[in-house]
Amino acid sequence: MQRDALSVLQHVFGYHDFRGEQRAIIDRLIDGDDALVLMPTGGGKSLCYQIPSLVREGVGVVVSPLIALMQDQVSALNALGVRAAFLNSTLSAEQSLALQQQVRSGELDLLYVAPERLIQPRTLELLHQSPLALFAIDEAHCVSQWGHDFRSDYLQLSLLHREFPEVPRIALTATADPRTRTEIAERLDLTGARHYVSSFDRPNIQYRIERKDGARKQLLRLLRTEHQGEAGIVYCLSRNKVEQTAEWLTREGIPALPYHAGLPAGTRLKHQQRFLREDGLTIVATVAFGMGIDKPDVRFVAHLDLPKSIEAYYQETGRAGRDGEPATAWMAYGLEDAIRHKQMLAQSEGNEQFKRHEQQRLEAMLGLCEVTHCRRQALLHYFGETLEQPCGNCDTCLNPPQTFDATQAAQKALSCVFRTGQRYGVSHLVDVITGNRSDKVASAGHDHVSTWNIGGEFSATQWRAIYRQLVARGLLAVDADGYGALKLTETCRPYLRGEIPLHLRKDAASATDRSRRRGSAAAGKAAELAQGDRALWEALRACRKRLAEEEGVPPYVIFHDATLMDMISLHPRNHREMAAVSGVGDRKLAAYGDAFLAVFAEHGGEQTAEPTTTDSGERNELIALARAGMAPDAIARQRGIGEPEIYRGLAELVVERELTLEQALALPEAELAIIQDALLSQPNLAEDTFSYRQVREFLSDDYPTGVLHCVRQAILASVS
């Protein structure tokens, strides 16, 4: 039997309303049409194909690149009561045959399969024998040979259109520049699909980039001051560095596990499963880790080495804060990182076109590191998106970098490259320009060139920063074949002659206290709680962990952190009140409601019978008291009922237009307008990631959560 999309959203997934273009995408698929969806990580892509699969007749077939991702998504769907399964190599022959029979008989809602399995003749034969709702191609950027996650198996997925022309298809990715987007459409035969491009902005992520100045110490300061006991990912360029960093972090008291392609498959799987299922673990990894990892409570992503492109940087940092809660994307980089990337590129087997394209991507990444304006604006601009105002939540906004007139300094630096023959790296050039007569300088005779000792106004460290920025701006190029030698580019000529003024960043060793304080306040949800709620927070997490261990699933499959925070705001006392919590659908309410209500009861709450405000007598009494001007707290005292219950009853009456907000809350119109503005300022107002505590910083008065809930419900009702 077909179901309505909104009903599925509310009762199966426990969310009150769609966000962004979800509804438009879902309706298009339900109608049988194709779609190409670009939506940031944590933007709700999965619902775009999961809900149509539940509404349309037949099974939704999801193409997913990783076995671990399939298993996690199936576990999460099963917890919601959705009939989902995966078909992959982990199944026995018996299990596989039984599953295939379920597919043929229409007993499944969703089937997850890897691309290499899907294109096999026996799988195609199975699908021809089965009722099909749709095809969803997740991580669709894997089809792009220019991308960083290329999978050759994805190239054959165009056969879906030929084999099943009547079945709608949706391709989804979290990152794709216009070039890659076009390639996805062409290679998957989706040229007729409608494109849905959501904003690439992840406002909950604070972007911070520092030059390397003892990178390990910088990382340790970040973790100890801002993310103690929280889950995160640390990316390193080499396998050896991964293992050394994980060992070092563990010695420093921060639980860390290594992950790279050189580890045995069993070890990789074990470490990945521990990271997903345990709280407060750090995974140290190469870029082999991360694609498809759906852990919502990753509070930080750190890079100890420069990523090779902005696409890779965006994809990797996007693994933080998928639950919508504040997170940090931190990076330490140096020019040596760029040199290493260029050396690796020079040694690669790619053709000249490929190498030139990758070189351009690397230069764009360097440019992002060295920007002096809002870093988020620069990041979004790369993806063709405009952010009108500085974000106020990146290092360059929180701590605007100081600049200086570097016109003459650039002339000196560029001249030194020219006078020494364009054959030497940064260290040698700095020695020459600062008058450090090293053995190498003396043997080359560079203590006699015209640029010898002309840079006394800056330290060696400052000159290194100048050279780094000149590379980032494209005035110098790194000769990968020449062991990191710097060479002049055509772009540098007017700067070398002093015809164009140049301003560069003043060198700064690390983020300032101001930036760190903002980051610290943004991290650690427990630290933001009132003192009395911290014990409750830990108790709710302990309850979640116990249930997760009993069911053999990661804790977030039970409830996301944002859902727990919403529980604390609403303090539910019965099933009906628990159902109002964002992220609590019918299945989870039935399965876990009593366990979490018991936690509230143990921490000073009082479990009550289901509210009876729907009883006509009590309903009419509540309406009469509110219309008479009695405040909600007074109504609660008079009726001997808790305030949360009264507020929920009032919210229902406002939504049903039995009361106005002024009547329900006994607040003047001007005051309500302030509350409404604060709520409307939240971009995730209608989303599962919304939490009432995030509104409080916009309000001078500490309004009860019930007031905020009532106003929010009125807003949502007015736009639904």
ZAVEX-893311 format. One line per field, with one value per residue (C-alpha): residue number from 1; x, y, z. Coordinates in steps of 0.001 Angstrom, whole numbers. Example, Ala and Ser with C-alpha at 12.3 -4.5 7.8 and 13.67 -1.06 7.14 Angstrom:
resi c(1, 2)
px c(12300, 13670)
py c(-4500, -1060)
pz c(7800, 7140)
END
This chain:
resi c(1, 2, 3, 4, 5, 6, 7, 8, 9, 10, 11, 12, 13, 14, 15, 16, 17, 18, 19, 20, 21, 22, 23, 24, 25, 26, 27, 28, 29, 30, 31, 32, 33, 34, 35, 36, 37, 38, 39, 40, 41, 42, 43, 44, 45, 46, 47, 48, 49, 50, 51, 52, 53, 54, 55, 56, 57, 58, 59, 60, 61, 62, 63, 64, 65, 66, 67, 68, 69, 70, 71, 72, 73, 74, 75, 76, 77, 78, 79, 80, 81, 82, 83, 84, 85, 86, 87, 88, 89, 90, 91, 92, 93, 94, 95, 96, 97, 98, 99, 100, 101, 102, 103, 104, 105, 106, 107, 108, 109, 110, 111, 112, 113, 114, 115, 116, 117, 118, 119, 120, 121, 122, 123, 124, 125, 126, 127, 128, 129, 130, 131, 132, 133, 134, 135, 136, 137, 138, 139, 140, 141, 142, 143, 144, 145, 146, 147, 148, 149, 150, 151, 152, 153, 154, 155, 156, 157, 158, 159, 160, 161, 162, 163, 164, 165, 166, 167, 168, 169, 170, 171, 172, 173, 174, 175, 176, 177, 178, 179, 180, 181, 182, 183, 184, 185, 186, 187, 188, 189, 190, 191, 192, 193, 194, 195, 196, 197, 198, 199, 200, 201, 202, 203, 204, 205, 206, 207, 208, 209, 210, 211, 212, 213, 214, 215, 216, 217, 218, 219, 220, 221, 222, 223, 224, 225, 226, 227, 228, 229, 230, 231, 232, 233, 234, 235, 236, 237, 238, 239, 240, 241, 242, 243, 244, 245, 246, 247, 248, 249, 250, 251, 252, 253, 254, 255, 256, 257, 258, 259, 260, 261, 262, 263, 264, 265, 266, 267, 268, 269, 270, 271, 272, 273, 274, 275, 276, 277, 278, 279, 280, 281, 282, 283, 284, 285, 286, 287, 288, 289, 290, 291, 292, 293, 294, 295, 296, 297, 298, 299, 300, 301, 302, 303, 304, 305, 306, 307, 308, 309, 310, 311, 312, 313, 314, 315, 316, 317, 318, 319, 320, 321, 322, 323, 324, 325, 326, 327, 328, 329, 330, 331, 332, 333, 334, 335, 336, 337, 338, 339, 340, 341, 342, 343, 344, 345, 346, 347, 348, 349, 350, 351, 352, 353, 354, 355, 356, 357, 358, 359, 360, 361, 362, 363, 364, 365, 366, 367, 368, 369, 370, 371, 372, 373, 374, 375, 376, 377, 378, 379, 380, 381, 382, 383, 384, 385, 386, 387, 388, 389, 390, 391, 392, 393, 394, 395, 396, 397, 398, 399, 400, 401, 402, 403, 404, 405, 406, 407, 408, 409, 410, 411, 412, 413, 414, 415, 416, 417, 418, 419, 420, 421, 422, 423, 424, 425, 426, 427, 428, 429, 430, 431, 432, 433, 434, 435, 436, 437, 438, 439, 440, 441, 442, 443, 444, 445, 446, 447, 448, 449, 450, 451, 452, 453, 454, 455, 456, 457, 458, 459, 460, 461, 462, 463, 464, 465, 466, 467, 468, 469, 470, 471, 472, 473, 474, 475, 476, 477, 478, 479, 480, 481, 482, 483, 484, 485, 486, 487, 488, 489, 490, 491, 492, 493, 494, 495, 496, 497, 498, 499, 500, 501, 502, 503, 504, 505, 506, 507, 508, 509, 510, 511, 512, 513, 514, 515, 516, 517, 518, 519, 520, 521, 522, 523, 524, 525, 526, 527, 528, 529, 530, 531, 532, 533, 534, 535, 536, 537, 538, 539, 540, 541, 542, 543, 544, 545, 546, 547, 548, 549, 550, 551, 552, 553, 554, 555, 556, 557, 558, 559, 560, 561, 562, 563, 564, 565, 566, 567, 568, 569, 570, 571, 572, 573, 574, 575, 576, 577, 578, 579, 580, 581, 582, 583, 584, 585, 586, 587, 588, 589, 590, 591, 592, 593, 594, 595, 596, 597, 598, 599, 600, 601, 602, 603, 604, 605, 606, 607, 608, 609, 610, 611, 612, 613, 614, 615, 616, 617, 618, 619, 620, 621, 622, 623, 624, 625, 626, 627, 628, 629, 630, 631, 632, 633, 634, 635, 636, 637, 638, 639, 640, 641, 642, 643, 644, 645, 646, 647, 648, 649, 650, 651, 652, 653, 654, 655, 656, 657, 658, 659, 660, 661, 662, 663, 664, 665, 666, 667, 668, 669, 670, 671, 672, 673, 674, 675, 676, 677, 678, 679, 680, 681, 682, 683, 684, 685, 686, 687, 688, 689, 690, 691, 692, 693, 694, 695, 696, 697, 698, 699, 700, 701, 702, 703, 704, 705, 706, 707, 708, 709, 710, 711, 712, 713, 714, 715, 716, 717, 718, 719, 720)
px c(0, 1352, 2098, 2368, 5925, 5318, 3708, 6750, 9062, 7182, 6240, 9173, 12051, 10640, 11271, 8633, 9193, 11385, 14357, 15722, 14830, 14186, 10466, 10989, 13544, 11356, 8269, 10230, 11346, 7872, 6586, 9109, 11639, 15453, 17485, 21114, 21548, 24483, 24014, 26618, 27468, 24851, 22330, 19862, 20721, 19733, 16112, 15869, 15865, 14816, 11397, 10497, 11530, 8978, 6261, 6664, 5859, 8890, 12375, 14722, 18183, 20995, 24458, 26988, 30795, 31657, 30504, 30872, 28633, 25966, 25955, 25676, 22823, 20929, 21318, 19985, 17003, 16187, 16117, 13388, 11370, 12316, 12790, 16340, 19178, 22497, 23749, 27509, 30369, 29869, 26722, 26838, 25388, 22308, 21806, 22252, 19630, 17137, 17692, 17207, 13866, 12835, 13738, 11716, 8658, 8697, 9400, 12117, 11907, 15606, 18481, 22098, 24591, 28137, 28612, 30788, 28048, 25238, 26717, 27115, 24725, 23151, 22339, 20794, 18747, 17513, 16453, 14623, 12571, 11776, 9501, 11751, 10954, 14116, 17896, 19990, 23677, 25374, 28812, 28294, 31526, 33288, 32437, 34745, 38241, 39281, 38087, 39907, 37647, 37495, 35994, 36136, 33074, 30944, 31635, 29413, 26370, 25015, 23620, 20828, 19113, 19376, 18307, 15573, 14375, 11145, 12792, 13692, 17318, 18904, 22633, 23898, 27187, 28399, 31006, 31289, 32510, 30625, 33078, 32584, 28818, 28697, 30848, 28537, 25494, 27233, 28816, 25661, 23418, 21570, 21632, 17847, 17879, 17003, 19911, 19356, 22332, 22132, 24417, 27851, 28003, 28395, 27880, 28385, 31989, 34647, 37481, 40969, 44294, 47703, 51219, 53204, 55081, 55512, 52439, 52129, 52099, 49564, 47327, 47674, 46683, 43567, 42496, 43201, 41703, 38718, 37919, 38899, 37035, 35385, 35508, 37564, 39694, 43339, 44532, 48188, 49787, 51837, 51147, 54244, 53147, 49687, 51090, 53586, 50917, 48428, 51085, 52109, 48520, 47885, 51016, 49685, 46482, 44259, 42861, 43784, 43755, 45601, 43887, 45526, 45435, 48633, 47035, 45472, 41821, 40754, 42615, 41095, 37602, 38167, 39455, 36622, 34006, 35518, 35504, 31824, 30701, 32803, 32656, 35687, 38001, 40350, 41139, 44445, 44245, 45294, 42624, 41799, 39496, 36276, 34218, 30779, 31583, 28346, 29306, 27271, 29175, 32648, 33560, 36831, 38732, 42416, 44933, 48598, 49461, 48072, 45291, 45943, 42848, 39989, 37603, 39491, 39669, 35924, 35078, 37335, 36365, 32710, 32957, 32791, 29552, 27142, 24616, 24538, 26292, 29417, 32624, 36167, 38078, 41713, 44827, 48551, 50435, 53787, 55385, 57113, 53673, 53151, 56627, 55911, 52590, 54284, 57016, 54393, 52493, 55635, 56228, 52627, 51624, 49012, 49232, 50237, 46627, 45961, 49121, 48303, 44773, 46046, 48648, 45891, 43924, 46941, 47574, 43947, 44387, 47487, 45579, 42826, 45452, 46819, 43609, 43295, 39489, 36742, 37916, 34369, 33669, 36790, 35837, 32300, 33512, 35584, 32359, 30637, 28650, 28544, 28360, 27336, 28731, 31795, 30759, 32052, 33022, 36412, 39892, 40189, 36881, 37477, 41064, 41539, 45116, 47309, 48792, 51719, 52919, 55102, 55837, 59564, 59890, 58436, 60905, 63795, 62492, 61831, 65170, 66954, 65343, 66516, 70053, 70663, 69597, 66105, 67697, 67332, 64704, 63380, 66040, 68891, 67139, 66446, 70104, 71171, 68699, 69386, 73180, 73620, 76892, 76184, 78514, 76063, 75818, 79595, 80276, 77751, 79288, 75958, 77505, 78635, 75343, 73528, 70747, 73175, 72102, 69531, 66704, 67760, 64398, 62805, 63774, 64386, 60951, 59294, 61070, 59876, 56315, 56823, 58093, 55189, 52676, 54385, 53976, 50346, 49694, 51291, 54246, 56632, 56325, 57828, 59973, 59081, 61796, 64334, 63984, 61690, 63550, 61561, 61143, 59693, 56355, 55112, 52692, 55513, 57004, 55032, 55605, 59327, 59461, 57391, 54598, 51815, 51555, 51352, 50018, 50756, 49833, 52047, 53432, 51549, 52571, 49135, 45552, 44978, 43178, 40130, 39772, 40453, 37920, 35275, 36196, 36099, 32713, 31477, 32731, 31749, 28000, 28152, 30119, 27234, 24681, 23496, 25277, 22208, 21809, 25340, 24675, 21479, 23426, 25912, 23091, 21294, 24538, 25099, 21561, 22152, 25458, 23872, 21073, 23557, 25736, 22706, 21694, 25228, 24931, 26730, 25188, 23990, 21742, 19728, 19604, 21817, 23390, 21047, 18079, 19457, 19973, 16397, 15243, 17074, 15391, 11905, 12221, 9570, 7594, 5559, 5361, 3378, 5892, 8759, 7160, 7550, 11351, 12965, 14336, 11932, 9696, 7050, 9432, 12070, 9447, 8126, 11584, 13455, 10936, 10546, 14321, 14953, 11901, 13278, 16493, 14517, 12627, 15893, 17150, 14384, 11680, 8314, 6786, 3134, 261, -337, -1677, -5362, -5495, -7369, -10279, -12921, -13561, -9941, -9292, -12090, -10861, -7357, -8762, -10875, -8024, -5669, -8249, -8789, -5124, -3765, -68, 990, 2817, -301, -2460, -77, -328, -4101, -4544, -1748, -57, 3576, 4419, 5810, 2448, 613, 2919, 2388, -1344, -1135, 1067, -1539, -4261, -2189, -1458, -5181, -5964, -8016, -5683, -3398, 193, -575, -3424, -1504, 1632, 262, 3127, 2928, 3171, 6523, 8101, 6762, 8233, 11689, 11316, 10065, 13033, 15441, 13842, 13655, 17367, 18083, 18538, 17698, 14474, 12445, 15226, 16141, 19352, 17487, 17919, 16292, 19506, 20961, 18302, 19084, 22247, 20042, 17721, 18452, 15750, 15877, 12483, 11195, 11732, 7951, 7609, 10164, 8483, 5082, 6350, 8323, 5317, 3280, 5930, 6204, 2428, 2192, 4623, 3540)
py c(0, 3380, 5921, 9692, 11062, 13455, 10699, 8466, 11309, 11934, 8438, 6377, 8830, 11052, 14399, 17097, 18565, 18378, 20645, 22449, 20752, 17338, 17473, 18502, 15718, 13117, 14140, 13931, 10365, 9328, 10623, 8366, 10973, 11104, 13471, 14463, 15727, 17702, 18157, 18658, 15919, 15881, 17594, 14701, 13048, 9555, 10554, 11666, 8034, 6220, 7878, 7333, 3693, 3386, 5237, 3585, -51, -2358, -2296, 693, -452, 1639, 1465, 2053, 1813, 402, -2697, -980, 1867, -571, -2398, 807, 2180, -1100, -1299, 2237, 1504, -1766, 153, 2320, -716, -410, -3664, -3113, -5485, -5608, -8020, -8405, -10835, -11043, -13167, -16944, -18773, -19639, -16061, -14772, -17157, -16265, -12555, -12936, -14600, -11655, -9267, -11228, -11425, -7708, -8264, -5592, -1806, -1119, -3230, -2024, -3401, -2543, -1407, -4402, -6736, -4863, -5161, -8946, -10843, -12852, -9662, -8021, -11156, -11000, -7382, -8142, -10673, -8225, -5194, -2104, 1274, 3150, 3103, 5355, 5835, 7133, 8804, 9502, 11526, 8137, 8089, 11036, 10184, 13675, 13067, 11798, 8768, 7331, 3821, 2179, 39, 3183, 3732, 774, 2010, 3677, 212, 834, 3170, 636, -2377, -664, 2375, 2760, 2790, 6280, 6929, 9353, 10080, 11746, 13307, 15686, 17383, 18097, 21112, 22003, 19971, 16837, 17380, 17336, 14217, 12431, 13183, 12007, 8825, 7692, 8558, 11097, 13927, 14298, 14371, 17507, 18895, 19857, 21798, 22693, 25132, 23726, 25754, 23875, 26756, 24555, 23796, 26287, 26340, 27077, 26803, 27453, 27211, 24362, 25386, 22149, 20475, 17811, 20369, 22421, 19375, 18401, 21912, 21708, 18339, 19095, 22577, 22136, 18491, 16484, 13176, 13805, 11795, 13044, 12231, 13201, 12950, 12367, 11993, 8828, 5468, 5750, 9131, 7714, 4987, 7273, 9910, 7358, 5926, 9407, 10521, 7372, 8062, 11577, 10152, 10576, 7211, 6890, 4162, 4060, 3391, 3036, 691, -1082, -2522, -6014, -5903, -7359, -4642, -1890, -3257, -3593, -27, 1335, -507, 720, 4286, 4012, 2307, 3913, 7463, 9753, 7824, 9515, 7785, 8733, 7928, 8453, 9449, 5725, 6356, 8259, 7817, 6803, 6934, 8053, 8934, 12008, 13083, 13642, 16892, 17634, 16806, 17719, 17696, 17367, 17636, 19677, 17936, 17739, 19698, 21797, 18996, 16540, 19088, 19748, 16056, 15217, 18149, 17419, 14288, 16550, 17733, 15669, 16027, 19798, 20461, 22677, 21108, 22154, 21675, 22411, 22148, 22778, 23142, 24182, 24700, 21351, 19736, 21324, 20251, 16653, 16657, 17992, 15379, 12644, 14111, 14233, 10529, 9506, 7627, 10191, 11977, 15611, 16809, 14999, 16366, 19903, 19596, 18244, 21004, 23599, 21941, 21952, 25633, 26404, 24551, 26596, 29737, 28808, 28464, 31928, 33983, 37099, 37405, 35077, 31524, 30181, 32736, 31579, 27916, 28403, 30599, 27668, 25664, 28492, 29716, 33255, 34020, 37656, 38381, 37051, 34014, 35061, 31455, 30872, 31866, 34800, 36244, 35591, 36753, 38860, 38420, 41467, 42338, 44456, 46114, 43360, 45014, 45495, 42233, 40351, 42061, 40964, 37408, 36993, 38577, 36135, 33229, 34699, 35559, 32052, 30445, 29145, 25897, 26089, 25504, 27800, 27049, 27990, 31136, 32266, 31702, 33913, 36710, 36846, 36565, 33126, 31826, 28091, 25599, 25239, 29004, 29419, 26534, 27928, 31393, 32893, 35033, 37243, 37663, 40993, 39605, 38417, 39724, 42212, 40955, 42010, 43608, 40157, 37006, 33705, 32503, 35563, 35097, 31499, 32781, 35289, 32593, 30326, 33024, 33823, 30162, 30202, 33279, 31667, 34057, 31156, 27525, 24466, 22371, 18862, 17363, 19742, 18622, 21478, 24266, 27491, 28961, 32242, 32209, 34549, 35999, 37338, 39736, 42934, 42190, 41674, 45075, 46638, 47671, 46065, 46551, 43399, 42862, 39643, 38174, 38924, 35684, 34232, 31075, 29899, 30833, 33434, 32930, 34624, 31992, 29171, 30445, 30542, 27058, 25783, 27271, 25740, 22286, 20069, 20036, 18937, 22053, 24197, 22487, 23866, 22284, 20287, 18807, 17487, 14365, 13843, 14182, 11512, 9252, 9546, 8724, 5733, 4500, 4908, 3048, 156, -211, 32, -2711, -4938, -4535, -4560, -1157, 2200, 4507, 7041, 4379, 4559, 8383, 11222, 13641, 16355, 14185, 13685, 17435, 18030, 15565, 17577, 20754, 19229, 16875, 14409, 12545, 10137, 8688, 11549, 14119, 11911, 11762, 15548, 15210, 15649, 12338, 10110, 8235, 5621, 2642, 4212, 5510, 1993, 427, 2921, 5356, 3591, 3261, 6957, 8033, 5947, 7979, 11195, 9697, 8736, 12292, 14119, 13850, 12262, 9869, 10635, 9055, 10097, 13686, 14103, 17554, 16071, 15332, 17846, 19051, 19659, 21044, 23579, 24492, 25154, 27333, 29297, 29901, 31016, 33370, 34828, 35894, 33329, 32577, 28955, 28578, 29764, 27330, 24503, 25384, 25670, 22317, 20504, 19590, 20051, 23095, 21052, 19329, 22644, 24121, 21121, 21417, 25130, 24427, 21997, 24586, 27258, 24917, 24092, 27857, 27570, 30088, 32865, 32909, 36020, 34187, 30942, 32467, 35658, 37594, 40932, 40948, 42793, 40173, 37341, 39034, 38937, 35203, 34568, 36443, 34393, 31138, 32213, 33065, 29331, 27759, 24330, 25364, 22571, 20001, 17127, 18886, 21812, 22267, 24942, 25742, 27180, 29905, 31071, 32975, 35244, 36083, 38332, 36696, 33049, 31922, 28467, 25831, 25455, 29044, 28447, 25153, 26798, 29590, 27143, 24894, 27923, 28922, 25407, 25122, 28398, 27288, 23666)
pz c(0, -969, 1706, 1682, 1707, 4617, 6665, 6085, 7100, 10356, 11467, 10186, 10517, 13269, 11561, 11439, 7999, 4901, 4525, 1496, -1771, -241, -982, -4628, -5189, -3489, -5483, -8742, -8005, -6846, -10198, -11970, -13163, -12832, -10645, -10027, -6463, -5100, -1390, 1347, 3804, 6545, 4261, 4224, 897, 2021, 2661, -979, -2118, 1062, 1267, -2441, -2011, 796, -1130, -4566, -5239, -5362, -3904, -4062, -5217, -3728, -5295, -2539, -2848, 570, 2418, 5801, 4642, 3473, 6781, 8813, 6709, 6772, 10560, 10933, 8654, 10402, 13706, 12154, 11110, 7421, 5498, 4262, 3421, 1588, -1055, -892, -363, 3420, 2933, 2831, -177, 1892, 3043, -487, -1922, 813, 206, -3537, -2916, -720, -3541, -6114, -3877, -3033, 669, 833, 744, 114, -1196, -967, -3479, -4614, -8243, -9144, -7828, -9562, -13057, -12842, -15151, -12314, -10375, -13447, -14025, -10417, -10831, -14089, -12109, -9283, -8755, -8720, -7172, -8191, -8527, -6276, -7120, -3987, -3969, -7672, -7936, -8003, -11707, -12418, -13560, -12450, -8911, -5858, -5267, -8791, -9076, -12490, -11672, -11634, -15346, -16243, -14338, -17476, -18298, -15780, -18215, -21030, -18978, -16926, -18933, -16910, -13466, -12140, -11153, -8736, -8503, -5320, -4235, -1545, -3711, -7401, -9296, -12519, -14607, -12494, -12417, -16215, -16286, -13817, -15993, -19172, -17803, -16005, -18970, -16841, -19359, -19049, -15244, -13340, -11320, -7674, -6335, -2660, -922, -190, 2980, 6262, 8706, 11772, 10743, 11818, 9262, 10616, 8811, 10381, 9062, 10534, 13654, 15543, 14010, 16681, 19470, 17534, 17145, 20792, 21896, 19725, 21097, 24758, 24887, 22596, 21883, 24940, 24946, 21564, 18353, 15436, 12406, 11829, 8223, 7299, 3887, 4487, 6124, 8273, 9605, 10345, 12580, 14315, 15002, 16379, 18724, 19865, 20544, 22580, 24658, 25241, 26701, 23629, 22457, 18781, 16136, 12789, 9451, 6041, 3062, 4148, 7297, 7154, 6102, 9444, 11351, 9206, 9756, 13507, 13830, 11711, 13773, 17040, 15756, 14799, 17990, 20730, 22047, 22110, 19741, 17291, 14020, 12352, 8668, 5107, 2607, 2375, 5335, 5236, 2099, 3191, 6917, 8517, 12085, 12999, 16108, 14630, 16335, 14527, 11361, 11465, 8614, 9505, 5815, 2947, 950, -2770, -3787, -2455, -3492, -1287, 1550, 1376, 1252, 4189, 6409, 5599, 7744, 10801, 12335, 10250, 13076, 12578, 15873, 15978, 14693, 13788, 10547, 11425, 9287, 9674, 6396, 5011, 1641, 2041, 1731, -1679, -2784, -1765, -3655, -6764, -6559, -6258, -9200, -11333, -10611, -11360, -14506, -15535, -18863, -19197, -19228, -15963, -14354, -15454, -14031, -10710, -10559, -10913, -8116, -5827, -6509, -5675, -2366, -1564, -2424, 41, 2766, 2152, 1730, 3853, 3595, 4828, 4278, 3877, 1145, -712, -298, -1572, -4442, -5672, -6056, -7870, -4877, -3486, 223, 440, 3915, 5777, 7793, 11209, 11974, 10376, 11494, 9107, 10357, 14047, 13897, 10714, 9496, 9411, 6029, 4938, 1751, 335, -3019, -2313, -388, -3362, -5704, -3501, -3140, -6866, -7791, -5496, -7349, -10665, -9516, -8169, -11445, -10532, -9341, -5531, -2874, -142, 2491, 183, -1042, 2532, 3453, 536, 1142, 4908, 4555, 6106, 4590, 4654, 3004, 128, -349, -277, -2669, -5152, -4882, -3933, -1230, -4089, -6009, -5892, -3657, -957, 2467, 1133, 3345, 6805, 7527, 7922, 9805, 8071, 9238, 7755, 4431, 4340, 4780, 1958, -393, 594, -280, -3568, -4526, -3419, -5579, -8611, -8839, -8240, -9268, -7619, -9944, -8799, -10990, -9508, -5860, -4915, -6717, -7161, -10631, -11854, -13667, -16369, -13822, -11693, -14261, -13344, -9635, -10224, -11862, -9051, -11419, -9348, -5561, -3469, 46, 1920, 5291, 8227, 9516, 12506, 14257, 15277, 15894, 18544, 21781, 20327, 17620, 20026, 22520, 19807, 18721, 22278, 22881, 19677, 20576, 23466, 23832, 27446, 28342, 27088, 29308, 32579, 35520, 36525, 33040, 32611, 34675, 32675, 29412, 30478, 31689, 28336, 26509, 28790, 28086, 24351, 24547, 26460, 23915, 21037, 22515, 23039, 19400, 17977, 16269, 16623, 19262, 16689, 15158, 18385, 18536, 17321, 19808, 18554, 19521, 23039, 23355, 22266, 24921, 27564, 26341, 26377, 29398, 28145, 30814, 28686, 25181, 23762, 24948, 23751, 20281, 20006, 20168, 16765, 15494, 17455, 15015, 15776, 15666, 17909, 20294, 20751, 20984, 23151, 24627, 27974, 28481, 28008, 29985, 32854, 32711, 33101, 36008, 37709, 37341, 39084, 36475, 37011, 34542, 33976, 32208, 28642, 28580, 28210, 26719, 23780, 26161, 25175, 28743, 29615, 26138, 26530, 30016, 28685, 25896, 28364, 30813, 28042, 26521, 29982, 30005, 32463, 31925, 31242, 34584, 36419, 34443, 35380, 39103, 39011, 37231, 39092, 35818, 34796, 32653, 29715, 29336, 29401, 26768, 24512, 24856, 24050, 21027, 19683, 20104, 18334, 15420, 15215, 15289, 18482, 20128, 18968, 20199, 22267, 23992, 24503, 25980, 27540, 25950, 24115, 20326, 20326, 22598, 20462, 17395, 19006, 19712, 16170, 14679, 16792, 15634, 11986, 12079, 12410, 8975, 10375, 12095, 10458, 10486, 12740, 13753, 15346, 19068, 21254, 23009, 19816, 19882, 23397, 22426, 20286, 23171, 26117, 28294, 29326, 28045, 29046, 26385, 26255, 25008, 22266, 21361, 21090, 18814, 16679, 16131, 15105, 12552, 11124, 10875, 8995, 6280, 5913)
END
